[in-house]
Amino acid sequence: MLTGKLLGDGNITIQKNRKPRFRFGHSIKDRDWCVHCYQKLADFLPLNPPKYRRVIDSRIKGGFFLNYIMFNPKLTLFLSISKRFGTTIQ
């Protein structure tokens, strides 16, 4: 499922002086799928529970969109893989 998230609606964010974070989001109509994905991945990644948010976006006809987003504040899984292969994520 993690691979599918990264190929679809998820991403890994790497910012200077911060640990990498994995996150994915779904529209408000897909709340049940979002919760299902969270429950499946939470056994393997320390994810925060789904959080509802309103995102202002002038490109959208109504000026905003609503969605649920989950993220992993400390991507320890990817850090351990990185160390194992001798690469550094900063």
Steps between C-alpha positions, in 0.01 A plus 500: 500500500790735572626466143152577367475810716838627378402438138160661547377745761795494741845651520811531710596854595862573585579845639833635618565442871188282533440128477320368190122467525264269314147623438193425292161658462156429362197710416226530757289258290767232548511522879427128550783400263731744677421347840548149357844592360597660830400188694698273267815716503489592869623149589825574315543879517437735791234704316289773652127428468309652205452872540230700324616823342382780276759616246468843339579477126409779260528258205190316623158634398381532860837633620573206730484121531440267792701187566640261757874472539726263694868543560790341677687771691820297535562267214712255695439215254662690214781625722588144600493384135719795406757413767501136399597587144753762605313804372412808698165680505520850637 
